[in-house]
């Protein structure tokens, strides 16, 4: 198949492109350097091909407290990105199946995190703007399907982890930040201070597992929004203990700063629809996934845990 992918050099995009290429697909890989999606005409130069699928992974955001300080920018930039690619899809590539990423932060945490609630209630205030741009992306899919019968799939991931995360100094999602801090504590005898009291819970999916599931669903499932998660969550303290065991750092030395931003206390997706769609799907065990991620950290030690 001929497939166009936005956000192709990101964490998920790199893994997805590698898997699609190994399956023999013909890829057109877009990133911020070769295609500025905030410009309405940026995709026209890629119209020389007729695509079977379009994966839209690009978004302007970062982990940590980034969303607290850039709500206006996030609204404008992400709305431009999403509107421009949806408009291009409808006008020039309507035959293509459009596969895109939602976000678990779009859910109201007072409701069950089940697909039927994706557009219901109010997202957490600290992530409100980003969450609403993802809701609007899904609303666009519904509208284009209703009027033009365009074929889509919207996937809502829990936190992804694995090798190949960014190394450019941006804030990291919690699991990478945990690994980095604990390795630094081990190497340089630094205090390890984690945000929150450690009782907040999170769910993880290994990035290569997500890529496999996304490709399978893209082949078999049409016009759906589907959560992709592990179906179970663990506390930050549990993750930290597993990492300490692998790194060789004393967990009892970790300090917890309950005054710092932690986001939602719990975030575990309901995955009944995923189990129905792919009853035989399997995920990398957490301990093995952490081992692979920590091994990658050691390989990238100079960039990820440099001496200050």
Phi and psi in degrees as a GROMACS rama.xvg file:
@    title "Ramachandran Plot"
@    xaxis  label "Phi"
@    yaxis  label "Psi"
@TYPE xy
-94.9778  124.038  UNK-2
-132.673  130.684  UNK-3
-104.145  135.689  UNK-4
-130.77  123.487  UNK-5
-91.1363  155.215  UNK-6
64.3835  32.781  UNK-7
-70.0828  -22.0811  UNK-8
-100.648  6.32301  UNK-9
-76.9283  -177.188  UNK-10
-59.2487  -54.6681  UNK-11
-70.4701  -41.9098  UNK-12
-58.344  -40.6489  UNK-13
-61.5657  -45.5749  UNK-14
-66.8748  -42.8426  UNK-15
-64.3562  -45.3052  UNK-16
-62.2595  -41.2844  UNK-17
-60.235  -43.2833  UNK-18
-69.7049  -42.2387  UNK-19
-64.0394  -40.9529  UNK-20
-63.7525  -38.6953  UNK-21
-65.4068  -22.3205  UNK-22
-89.7436  -0.21857  UNK-23
91.4415  13.1347  UNK-24
-80.0497  154.968  UNK-25
-96.0107  111.092  UNK-26
-105.686  142.942  UNK-27
-115.061  109.679  UNK-28
-102.065  120.079  UNK-29
-108.736  144.565  UNK-30
-145.192  -178.032  UNK-31
-66.1971  -18.1181  UNK-32
-82.3368  -34.6128  UNK-33
-105.079  -2.5776  UNK-34
-160.274  111.708  UNK-35
-89.3615  97.6214  UNK-36
-69.6029  -9.77616  UNK-37
-76.5835  -10.0564  UNK-38
-99.5237  131.746  UNK-39
-64.9105  -25.0545  UNK-40
-101.766  9.51392  UNK-41
-66.8986  -25.315  UNK-42
-91.8559  -8.14221  UNK-43
-62.2588  -32.191  UNK-44
-71.0063  -7.43279  UNK-45
-103.585  14.5719  UNK-46
-83.0142  2.8181  UNK-47
-72.6543  -11.9884  UNK-48
-115.948  155.42  UNK-49
-104.895  117.284  UNK-50
-93.7854  144.493  UNK-51
-86.2442  -34.0231  UNK-52
-141.019  149.839  UNK-53
-127.064  119.387  UNK-54
-99.1377  120.48  UNK-55
-107.35  101.212  UNK-56
-107.768  -15.5796  UNK-57
-68.5502  138.551  UNK-58
-160.63  151.52  UNK-59
-100.854  100.203  UNK-60
-164.603  170.001  UNK-61
-144.89  169.676  UNK-62
-80.2988  -173.469  UNK-63
68.2469  -140.752  UNK-64
-96.9571  19.5261  UNK-65
-54.3006  -44.3717  UNK-66
-64.3428  -24.3288  UNK-67
-66.0448  -29.4542  UNK-68
-106.103  -3.16062  UNK-69
-133.582  38.0045  UNK-70
-63.8161  -42.7566  UNK-71
-65.5936  -45.7685  UNK-72
-61.5345  -41.8593  UNK-73
-61.8552  -40.1738  UNK-74
-62.5517  -49.7483  UNK-75
-67.491  -50.342  UNK-76
-64.4309  -48.8397  UNK-77
-70.6728  -32.9723  UNK-78
-64.8485  -41.2633  UNK-79
-60.7123  -49.0434  UNK-80
-56.883  -49.572  UNK-81
-70.5473  -42.2124  UNK-82
-62.8393  -42.3694  UNK-83
-65.3364  -41.339  UNK-84
-75.855  -33.43  UNK-85
-66.2282  -40.8167  UNK-86
-63.228  -44.4474  UNK-87
-62.8454  -43.792  UNK-88
-57.9871  -49.4645  UNK-89
-65.9137  -39.2502  UNK-90
-80.3443  -39.493  UNK-91
-118.102  -20.3005  UNK-92
-134.971  46.8136  UNK-93
-66.9303  -17.4797  UNK-94
-75.9923  -17.5025  UNK-95
-79.3418  146.627  UNK-96
-83.6869  132.658  UNK-97
-104.58  116.32  UNK-98
-114.806  123.492  UNK-99
-136.916  170.78  UNK-100
-102.504  127.708  UNK-101
-89.7099  -159.755  UNK-102
-148.872  141.425  UNK-103
-67.7893  -22.5074  UNK-104
-73.54  -6.03476  UNK-105
-72.3533  -18.7349  UNK-106
-76.0617  147.926  UNK-107
-77.8124  119.369  UNK-108
-70.1273  -8.27751  UNK-109
-86.3742  -4.76839  UNK-110
-113.797  162.53  UNK-111
-62.8386  136.54  UNK-112
-83.8197  62.9655  UNK-113
-111.685  148.935  UNK-114
-52.4318  -34.6289  UNK-115
-64.0929  -17.1223  UNK-116
-99.6781  7.3595  UNK-117
-59.5352  -36.6606  UNK-118
-103.414  14.777  UNK-119
-107.8  142.224  UNK-120
76.9486  -163.758  UNK-121
-120.888  126.114  UNK-122
-64.5861  161.795  UNK-123
-55.595  139.663  UNK-124
-61.6607  -36.3434  UNK-125
-67.3717  -21.9598  UNK-126
-119.039  16.3083  UNK-127
-57.5009  -49.4332  UNK-128
-63.5216  -49.8959  UNK-129
-60.7707  -43.1255  UNK-130
-59.4979  -41.3126  UNK-131
-71.2634  -30.6364  UNK-132
-66.6605  -33.4911  UNK-133
-72.3035  -36.434  UNK-134
-62.6278  -41.2303  UNK-135
-66.367  -34.0206  UNK-136
-60.2393  -45.7723  UNK-137
-65.4213  -40.0969  UNK-138
-60.131  -36.7151  UNK-139
-63.938  -40.2718  UNK-140
-61.4689  -44.5201  UNK-141
-61.4873  -42.0711  UNK-142
-67.4439  -43.6946  UNK-143
-70.0451  -32.949  UNK-144
-67.1575  -41.4196  UNK-145
-65.8491  -43.6728  UNK-146
-86.0942  -38.3136  UNK-147
-115.345  0.0632897  UNK-148
59.9642  32.8742  UNK-149
-73.4111  147.989  UNK-150
-100.383  126.486  UNK-151
-136.94  168.338  UNK-152
-150.068  125.092  UNK-153
-114.089  121.824  UNK-154
-109.611  131.177  UNK-155
-110.717  105.137  UNK-156
-89.3975  149.66  UNK-157
-78.1792  -174.631  UNK-158
-62.9419  128.949  UNK-159
-94.0811  145.176  UNK-160
-144.599  167.676  UNK-161
142.258  -173.902  UNK-162
-74.1382  153.189  UNK-163
93.5937  14.7589  UNK-164
-67.9828  165.833  UNK-165
-66.6047  150.701  UNK-166
-126.459  23.3637  UNK-167
-97.3318  11.7542  UNK-168
94.8111  -5.73741  UNK-169
-64.4341  161.213  UNK-170
-60.6332  149.091  UNK-171
-112.213  152.387  UNK-172
-62.0428  159.013  UNK-173
-53.2883  -41.9703  UNK-174
-68.027  -37.5681  UNK-175
-70.1422  -37.3414  UNK-176
-66.2867  -38.1873  UNK-177
-60.6723  -49.0788  UNK-178
-61.0798  -45.5353  UNK-179
-61.5053  -46.2687  UNK-180
-65.0095  -39.9481  UNK-181
-71.4795  -38.3949  UNK-182
-64.2411  -41.4495  UNK-183
-61.9504  -40.5665  UNK-184
-60.4957  -39.001  UNK-185
-68.6685  -45.587  UNK-186
-74.4526  -42.2894  UNK-187
-117.241  9.39848  UNK-188
56.0162  37.2692  UNK-189
-87.1737  152.421  UNK-190
-67.9143  138.859  UNK-191
-101.342  111.563  UNK-192
-114.961  117.708  UNK-193
-105.589  143.932  UNK-194
-74.7362  139.351  UNK-195
85.1744  -178.451  UNK-196
-92.017  1.46777  UNK-197
88.4717  -2.25023  UNK-198
-92.7101  -9.85329  UNK-199
-65.5112  142.809  UNK-200
-111.974  148.323  UNK-201
-142.073  160.044  UNK-202
-118.289  142.096  UNK-203
-126.172  146.064  UNK-204
-132.244  128.575  UNK-205
-62.9141  133.403  UNK-206
-60.5812  -36.7624  UNK-207
-68.5557  -32.8825  UNK-208
-64.1854  -43.9176  UNK-209
-60.4119  -44.0492  UNK-210
-59.9882  -43.035  UNK-211
-62.7777  -44.5879  UNK-212
-64.8458  -42.1007  UNK-213
-59.7982  -44.2496  UNK-214
-66.0808  -41.1345  UNK-215
-64.6185  -43.9232  UNK-216
-66.7745  -36.319  UNK-217
-62.3531  -26.8207  UNK-218
-84.3002  -24.349  UNK-219
-119.36  -15.3366  UNK-220
-127.23  131.09  UNK-221
-120.725  141.961  UNK-222
54.7644  50.6468  UNK-223
-135.453  156.059  UNK-224
-110.014  125.118  UNK-225
-132.555  128.05  UNK-226
-72.3958  139.103  UNK-227
-124.437  105.533  UNK-228
-144.633  -176.428  UNK-229
-91.0873  -16.5527  UNK-230
81.0961  4.1489  UNK-231
-150.493  150.507  UNK-232
-129.661  160.519  UNK-233
-134.925  157.795  UNK-234
-74.4792  159.853  UNK-235
-59.3994  -36.2274  UNK-236
-61.4837  -38.9952  UNK-237
-65.7021  -46.2539  UNK-238
-59.8954  -43.4796  UNK-239
-62.7131  -39.6833  UNK-240
-64.0957  -42.0618  UNK-241
-62.4157  -42.2135  UNK-242
-67.1739  -43.8064  UNK-243
-58.1705  -41.3848  UNK-244
-61.2156  -39.9898  UNK-245
-77.2224  -34.227  UNK-246
-84.6906  -25.7656  UNK-247
87.2566  38.0662  UNK-248
-115.502  142.877  UNK-249
-74.6801  112.919  UNK-250
-58.399  -32.4811  UNK-251
-66.6735  -13.8068  UNK-252
-82.4416  -12.7081  UNK-253
-69.2493  136.232  UNK-254
-105.873  141.138  UNK-255
-113.659  125.551  UNK-256
-104.498  96.4459  UNK-257
-73.274  -4.9522  UNK-258
-85.0265  -9.57323  UNK-259
-90.3103  157.95  UNK-260
-64.5234  132.637  UNK-261
-129.916  -5.63354  UNK-262
72.5087  -146.416  UNK-263
-67.6447  146.505  UNK-264
-73.2899  -30.0648  UNK-265
-145.95  144.028  UNK-266
-156.721  91.1242  UNK-267
-129.547  120.878  UNK-268
-75.661  143.369  UNK-269
-80.5423  124.59  UNK-270
-118.393  29.2656  UNK-271
-60.4931  -41.1786  UNK-272
-65.6486  -38.8899  UNK-273
-62.4428  -44.7382  UNK-274
-63.5009  -33.8477  UNK-275
-71.5918  -38.2697  UNK-276
-74.7272  -39.1477  UNK-277
-131.267  77.1936  UNK-278
-62.7531  -20.9736  UNK-279
-103.208  11.0719  UNK-280
-67.8848  148.774  UNK-281
-136.041  147.646  UNK-282
-116.755  151.319  UNK-283
-62.9883  128.511  UNK-284
-56.3456  144.489  UNK-285
-54.997  -46.2485  UNK-286
-62.1794  -39.8719  UNK-287
-68.4716  -42.3844  UNK-288
-61.6986  -40.5069  UNK-289
-66.0691  -38.4055  UNK-290
-58.5946  -47.1768  UNK-291
-64.4345  -39.1938  UNK-292
-68.113  -42.37  UNK-293
-66.6621  -38.317  UNK-294
-59.5412  -40.6064  UNK-295
-64.9393  -39.7005  UNK-296
-57.7548  -44.2562  UNK-297
-63.3315  -37.7694  UNK-298
-64.6468  -34.5331  UNK-299
-103.274  26.605  UNK-300
-55.5331  -40.9762  UNK-301
-61.7051  -34.2937  UNK-302
-89.2348  -36.4827  UNK-303
-88.425  -33.0747  UNK-304
-133.01  60.1955  UNK-305
-72.4983  161.026  UNK-306
-77.5797  125.106  UNK-307
